[in-house]
């Protein structure tokens, strides 16, 4: 085995360990080795090997009966992440709230973390039927409006590597993604129709800090109650909201939007 092959193998194993951790969420807080194997699509032997490392480092706990959960270490890590990103979330919060009221649907603040899009904040729609989405839940970068605007903002080489890593994408689809990038980058927003969940429409716009894309502001709801005129109005609200957050981030001394 060459040195390059060993490095590639090591990177792939590290990526699977991280995906194993990301399989846990608020609703699926305790998982069996079999569930993790099915989630990741890897052999049980590999899952046990990764779990052994995570237990030794104190990141995962064995709760008996072949089930596992994240350790309290992640409470500290979550606090560190929130403290480090306080400016973005604080300045975006009022816009998320006002957009949920004006648009009538669930609003989301999404960041790109590596090769995943992750929801870092959410304000629910006032409707009883609404999008169910957990903050911290990772998403692929090629499905959904917020992930796609973040994908378009990536450096070209990184974007191509990501698209090449998705086995279900055909060459034609990858080429279409590349063709769409210029348009998305130019207008700064995009719509999605049922890409993540059937029957759900979404629209997202990029948030910039000093010209650099740092996140996406999104809104999503069931298509059956969103006619074309509704969607057009909401797109305008999303773009304006993203610009408001971007302006607040650019002015480090400004108050959070909506608080002044």
Sine and cosine of phi, psi and omega as CSV:
sin_phi,cos_phi,sin_psi,cos_psi,sin_omega,cos_omega
0.00,0.00,0.78,-0.63,-0.01,-1.00
-0.97,0.25,0.27,-0.96,0.02,-1.00
-0.88,0.47,-0.63,0.77,0.02,-1.00
-0.90,0.44,-0.64,0.77,0.03,-1.00
-0.91,0.42,-0.65,0.76,0.02,-1.00
-0.90,0.44,-0.66,0.75,0.01,-1.00
-0.90,0.43,-0.65,0.76,0.01,-1.00
-0.90,0.43,-0.66,0.75,0.02,-1.00
-0.90,0.43,-0.66,0.75,0.02,-1.00
-0.91,0.42,-0.65,0.76,0.02,-1.00
-0.91,0.42,-0.63,0.78,0.00,-1.00
-0.91,0.41,-0.66,0.75,0.04,-1.00
-0.89,0.45,-0.67,0.74,0.02,-1.00
-0.88,0.47,-0.64,0.77,0.01,-1.00
-0.90,0.43,-0.63,0.78,0.00,-1.00
-0.93,0.36,-0.58,0.81,0.07,-1.00
-0.88,0.48,-0.69,0.73,0.00,-1.00
-0.92,0.39,-0.64,0.77,0.05,-1.00
-0.91,0.42,-0.54,0.84,0.06,-1.00
-0.88,0.47,-0.71,0.70,0.02,-1.00
-0.89,0.45,-0.62,0.78,-0.03,-1.00
-0.95,0.30,-0.17,0.99,0.04,-1.00
-0.94,0.33,-0.37,0.93,0.02,-1.00
-0.99,0.13,0.62,-0.78,0.12,-0.99
-0.50,-0.87,-0.12,-0.99,-0.10,-0.99
-0.88,0.48,-0.61,0.79,-0.01,-1.00
-1.00,0.08,-0.53,0.85,-0.01,-1.00
-0.94,-0.35,0.90,0.43,-0.10,-1.00
-0.99,0.13,-0.29,0.96,0.01,-1.00
-0.76,-0.65,0.85,-0.53,-0.09,-1.00
-0.75,-0.67,0.54,-0.84,0.07,-1.00
-1.00,0.06,0.27,-0.96,0.05,-1.00
-0.88,0.48,-0.60,0.80,0.01,-1.00
-0.90,0.43,-0.66,0.76,0.02,-1.00
-0.91,0.42,-0.63,0.78,0.02,-1.00
-0.92,0.40,-0.64,0.77,0.03,-1.00
-0.89,0.46,-0.67,0.74,0.02,-1.00
-0.92,0.39,-0.63,0.78,-0.01,-1.00
-0.90,0.44,-0.66,0.75,-0.06,-1.00
-1.00,-0.02,-0.28,0.96,-0.04,-1.00
0.93,0.36,0.63,0.78,-0.01,-1.00
-0.78,-0.62,0.30,-0.95,-0.02,-1.00
-0.91,0.42,0.45,-0.90,0.05,-1.00
-0.85,0.52,-0.60,0.80,-0.02,-1.00
-0.86,0.51,-0.63,0.77,0.03,-1.00
-0.93,0.37,-0.66,0.75,0.02,-1.00
-0.86,0.51,-0.72,0.69,0.00,-1.00
-0.90,0.44,-0.59,0.81,0.02,-1.00
-0.91,0.42,-0.70,0.72,0.02,-1.00
-0.92,0.39,-0.64,0.76,0.00,-1.00
-0.90,0.44,-0.58,0.81,0.03,-1.00
-0.87,0.49,-0.71,0.71,0.02,-1.00
-0.90,0.44,-0.69,0.73,-0.04,-1.00
-0.93,0.37,-0.56,0.83,0.08,-1.00
-0.93,0.37,-0.66,0.75,-0.02,-1.00
-0.91,0.42,-0.51,0.86,0.01,-1.00
-1.00,-0.01,0.03,1.00,0.07,-1.00
0.98,0.21,0.29,0.96,-0.03,-1.00
-1.00,-0.03,-0.40,0.92,-0.02,-1.00
-0.76,-0.65,0.57,-0.82,0.02,-1.00
-0.89,-0.45,0.60,-0.80,0.11,-0.99
-1.00,0.01,0.88,-0.47,-0.04,-1.00
-0.98,-0.18,0.18,0.98,0.01,-1.00
1.00,-0.01,0.26,-0.96,0.01,-1.00
0.84,0.54,0.49,0.87,0.05,-1.00
0.96,0.29,0.34,0.94,-0.01,-1.00
-0.91,-0.41,0.42,-0.91,-0.10,-1.00
-0.68,-0.73,0.40,-0.91,0.07,-1.00
-0.58,-0.82,0.31,-0.95,0.07,-1.00
-0.94,0.35,0.55,-0.84,0.00,-1.00
-0.99,0.11,0.23,-0.97,0.04,-1.00
-0.89,0.46,-0.17,0.99,0.08,-1.00
-0.81,0.58,-0.54,0.84,-0.07,-1.00
-0.95,0.31,-0.32,0.95,0.11,-0.99
-0.91,0.42,-0.70,0.72,0.03,-1.00
-0.90,0.43,-0.68,0.74,0.00,-1.00
-0.90,0.43,-0.63,0.78,0.02,-1.00
-0.90,0.43,-0.65,0.76,0.04,-1.00
-0.90,0.43,-0.63,0.78,0.02,-1.00
-0.91,0.41,-0.67,0.75,0.00,-1.00
-0.91,0.42,-0.66,0.75,0.00,-1.00
-0.92,0.40,-0.65,0.76,0.01,-1.00
-0.90,0.43,-0.65,0.76,-0.02,-1.00
-0.93,0.37,-0.49,0.87,-0.08,-1.00
-0.94,-0.33,0.37,0.93,-0.10,-0.99
-0.86,0.50,-0.63,0.78,-0.08,-1.00
-0.87,0.49,-0.76,0.65,-0.02,-1.00
-0.88,0.47,-0.78,0.63,-0.06,-1.00
-0.90,0.43,-0.65,0.76,-0.03,-1.00
-0.91,0.42,-0.70,0.72,-0.04,-1.00
-0.96,0.27,-0.41,0.91,-0.01,-1.00
-1.00,0.07,-0.37,0.93,-0.18,-0.98
-0.86,0.52,-0.74,0.68,-0.04,-1.00
-0.90,0.44,-0.57,0.82,0.02,-1.00
-0.93,0.36,-0.66,0.75,0.07,-1.00
-0.84,0.54,-0.70,0.71,-0.03,-1.00
-0.91,0.41,-0.72,0.69,-0.03,-1.00
-0.93,0.37,-0.57,0.82,0.02,-1.00
-0.93,0.37,-0.61,0.79,0.03,-1.00
-0.89,0.45,-0.59,0.81,0.02,-1.00
-0.96,0.27,-0.76,0.65,-0.07,-1.00
-0.93,0.36,-0.61,0.79,-0.02,-1.00
-1.00,0.01,-0.35,0.94,0.04,-1.00
0.97,0.24,0.18,0.98,-0.02,-1.00
-0.75,-0.67,0.15,-0.99,-0.03,-1.00
-0.92,0.38,0.74,-0.67,0.03,-1.00
-0.95,-0.32,0.54,-0.84,-0.12,-0.99
-0.71,-0.71,0.59,-0.81,0.17,-0.99
-0.93,-0.36,0.88,-0.47,-0.14,-0.99
-0.87,-0.50,0.72,-0.70,0.09,-1.00
-0.87,-0.48,0.46,-0.89,0.14,-0.99
-1.00,-0.02,0.83,-0.56,0.07,-1.00
-0.84,-0.55,0.97,-0.25,-0.08,-1.00
0.90,0.44,-0.82,-0.57,-0.01,-1.00
-0.97,-0.22,0.46,0.89,0.07,-1.00
-0.74,-0.67,0.46,-0.89,0.18,-0.98
-0.98,-0.21,0.75,-0.66,-0.11,-0.99
-0.80,-0.60,0.77,-0.64,0.07,-1.00
-0.96,0.27,0.83,-0.55,0.00,-1.00
-0.96,-0.29,-0.23,0.97,0.08,-1.00
-0.33,-0.94,0.41,-0.91,-0.06,-1.00
-0.44,-0.90,0.60,-0.80,0.17,-0.99
-0.83,-0.56,0.82,-0.57,-0.11,-0.99
-0.96,0.28,0.48,-0.88,0.14,-0.99
-0.90,0.43,0.51,-0.86,0.07,-1.00
-0.96,0.28,-0.19,0.98,-0.02,-1.00
-0.97,0.24,0.54,-0.84,0.06,-1.00
-0.91,0.41,-0.55,0.84,0.08,-1.00
-0.99,-0.10,0.91,-0.40,-0.10,-1.00
-0.46,-0.89,0.17,-0.99,0.00,-1.00
-0.92,0.40,0.72,-0.69,0.08,-1.00
-0.97,-0.24,0.90,-0.43,-0.08,-1.00
-0.49,-0.87,0.77,-0.63,-0.06,-1.00
-1.00,-0.05,0.77,-0.63,0.19,-0.98
-0.84,0.54,0.66,-0.75,-0.06,-1.00
1.00,-0.05,-0.16,0.99,-0.02,-1.00
-0.97,0.24,0.85,-0.52,0.00,-1.00
-0.98,0.19,0.52,-0.85,0.04,-1.00
-0.76,-0.65,0.41,-0.91,0.13,-0.99
-0.93,0.37,0.30,-0.95,-0.06,-1.00
-1.00,-0.03,-0.04,1.00,-0.07,-1.00
-0.93,-0.36,0.12,0.99,0.02,-1.00
-0.73,-0.68,0.78,-0.63,0.01,-1.00
0.98,-0.20,0.46,-0.89,-0.10,-1.00
-0.93,0.38,-0.72,0.69,-0.02,-1.00
-0.91,0.42,-0.75,0.66,0.06,-1.00
-0.83,0.55,-0.62,0.78,-0.08,-1.00
-0.95,0.32,-0.56,0.83,0.07,-1.00
-0.94,0.33,-0.52,0.86,0.06,-1.00
-0.95,0.30,-0.61,0.79,0.08,-1.00
-0.87,0.49,-0.67,0.74,-0.01,-1.00
-0.90,0.43,-0.43,0.90,-0.04,-1.00
-1.00,0.09,-0.15,0.99,-0.02,-1.00
-0.95,0.32,0.45,-0.89,0.15,-0.99
-0.83,0.55,0.58,-0.81,-0.12,-0.99
-0.82,0.57,-0.68,0.74,-0.04,-1.00
-0.91,0.42,-0.67,0.75,0.02,-1.00
-0.91,0.41,-0.64,0.77,0.01,-1.00
-0.89,0.46,-0.68,0.73,0.00,-1.00
-0.91,0.42,-0.62,0.79,0.04,-1.00
-0.90,0.43,-0.65,0.76,0.02,-1.00
-0.89,0.46,-0.77,0.64,-0.03,-1.00
-0.87,0.49,-0.60,0.80,0.02,-1.00
-0.93,0.37,-0.38,0.93,-0.05,-1.00
-0.99,0.11,-0.14,0.99,-0.03,-1.00
-1.00,-0.08,0.98,-0.22,-0.16,-0.99
-0.90,0.44,-0.49,0.87,-0.08,-1.00
-0.98,0.20,-0.17,0.99,0.02,-1.00
-0.99,0.14,0.78,-0.62,0.07,-1.00
-0.99,0.17,0.25,-0.97,0.04,-1.00
-0.86,0.51,-0.61,0.79,-0.02,-1.00
-0.91,0.42,-0.66,0.75,0.01,-1.00
-0.92,0.39,-0.66,0.75,0.04,-1.00
-0.87,0.50,-0.67,0.74,0.03,-1.00
-0.89,0.45,-0.59,0.81,0.02,-1.00
-0.92,0.38,-0.65,0.76,0.07,-1.00
-0.85,0.53,-0.72,0.70,-0.01,-1.00
-0.89,0.45,-0.62,0.78,0.01,-1.00
-0.92,0.39,-0.54,0.84,-0.02,-1.00
-0.97,0.24,-0.36,0.93,-0.12,-0.99
-0.85,0.53,-0.71,0.71,-0.04,-1.00
-0.86,0.51,-0.69,0.72,-0.01,-1.00
-0.91,0.42,-0.73,0.68,-0.01,-1.00
-0.88,0.47,-0.69,0.72,-0.02,-1.00
-0.90,0.44,-0.58,0.82,-0.04,-1.00
-0.96,0.29,-0.74,0.68,-0.07,-1.00
-1.00,0.07,-0.42,0.91,0.08,-1.00
0.98,0.17,0.16,0.99,0.05,-1.00
-0.48,-0.88,0.26,-0.97,0.01,-1.00
-0.39,-0.92,0.44,-0.90,0.09,-1.00
-0.97,-0.24,0.35,-0.94,0.15,-0.99
-0.66,-0.75,0.57,-0.82,-0.01,-1.00
-0.82,-0.58,0.98,-0.21,0.09,-1.00
0.90,0.44,0.43,0.90,-0.04,-1.00
-0.97,0.23,-0.60,0.80,0.00,-1.00
-0.99,-0.12,-0.76,0.65,0.03,-1.00
-0.77,-0.63,0.71,-0.71,-0.03,-1.00
-0.86,0.51,0.71,-0.71,0.06,-1.00
0.99,0.13,0.08,1.00,-0.02,-1.00
-0.96,-0.29,0.76,-0.65,0.09,-1.00
-0.97,-0.25,0.56,-0.83,0.05,-1.00
-0.57,-0.82,0.40,-0.91,0.10,-0.99
-0.61,-0.79,0.64,-0.77,-0.03,-1.00
-0.61,-0.79,0.49,-0.87,0.05,-1.00
-0.75,-0.66,0.47,-0.88,-0.06,-1.00
-0.98,0.21,0.56,-0.83,0.14,-0.99
-0.95,-0.30,0.77,-0.64,-0.03,-1.00
-0.90,-0.44,0.53,-0.85,0.14,-0.99
-0.83,-0.56,0.93,-0.37,-0.08,-1.00
0.82,0.57,0.63,0.78,0.06,-1.00
1.00,0.01,-0.25,0.97,-0.02,-1.00
-0.99,-0.10,0.72,-0.69,0.02,-1.00
-0.94,0.35,0.84,-0.54,-0.03,-1.00
-0.89,-0.46,-0.29,0.96,-0.04,-1.00
-0.17,-0.98,0.00,-1.00,0.07,-1.00
-0.73,-0.69,0.63,-0.78,0.12,-0.99
-0.98,-0.19,0.82,-0.57,-0.07,-1.00
-0.76,-0.65,0.33,-0.94,0.10,-0.99
-0.63,-0.77,0.60,-0.80,-0.05,-1.00
-0.50,-0.86,0.56,-0.83,0.02,-1.00
-0.25,-0.97,0.13,-0.99,-0.01,-1.00
-0.92,0.39,0.73,-0.69,-0.08,-1.00
-0.90,0.44,-0.46,0.89,-0.11,-0.99
-0.90,0.44,-0.39,0.92,0.00,-1.00
-0.95,-0.30,0.23,0.97,-0.02,-1.00
-0.84,-0.55,1.00,-0.09,0.05,-1.00
-0.97,0.23,0.15,-0.99,-0.08,-1.00
-0.83,0.55,-0.67,0.74,0.00,-1.00
-0.90,0.43,-0.62,0.78,0.05,-1.00
-0.89,0.46,-0.70,0.71,-0.04,-1.00
-0.91,0.42,-0.66,0.75,0.01,-1.00
-0.89,0.46,-0.66,0.75,0.02,-1.00
-0.91,0.42,-0.67,0.75,-0.02,-1.00
-0.93,0.38,-0.61,0.79,0.05,-1.00
-0.85,0.53,-0.69,0.72,0.03,-1.00
-0.87,0.49,-0.64,0.76,0.02,-1.00
-0.91,0.42,-0.67,0.75,-0.02,-1.00
-0.91,0.42,-0.71,0.70,0.00,-1.00
-0.88,0.47,-0.70,0.72,0.00,-1.00
-0.91,0.42,-0.63,0.78,0.01,-1.00
-0.91,0.42,-0.66,0.75,0.03,-1.00
-0.91,0.43,-0.61,0.79,0.04,-1.00
-0.92,0.39,-0.59,0.80,0.03,-1.00
-0.90,0.43,-0.70,0.71,0.03,-1.00
-0.90,0.43,-0.67,0.74,0.01,-1.00
-0.86,0.51,-0.67,0.74,0.00,-1.00
-0.91,0.42,-0.64,0.77,0.01,-1.00
-0.92,0.39,-0.62,0.79,0.04,-1.00
-0.92,0.38,-0.59,0.81,-0.01,-1.00
-0.92,0.39,-0.50,0.86,0.02,-1.00
-0.98,-0.22,1.00,-0.07,-0.08,-1.00
-0.87,0.49,-0.37,0.93,-0.04,-1.00
-1.00,-0.10,-0.06,1.00,-0.05,-1.00
-0.95,0.30,0.45,-0.89,0.10,-0.99
-0.96,0.26,0.32,-0.95,0.06,-1.00
-0.87,0.49,0.58,-0.82,-0.02,-1.00
-0.81,0.58,0.71,-0.71,0.07,-1.00
1.00,0.09,-0.04,1.00,-0.04,-1.00
-0.97,-0.24,-0.16,0.99,-0.06,-1.00
-1.00,-0.04,0.00,0.00,0.00,0.00
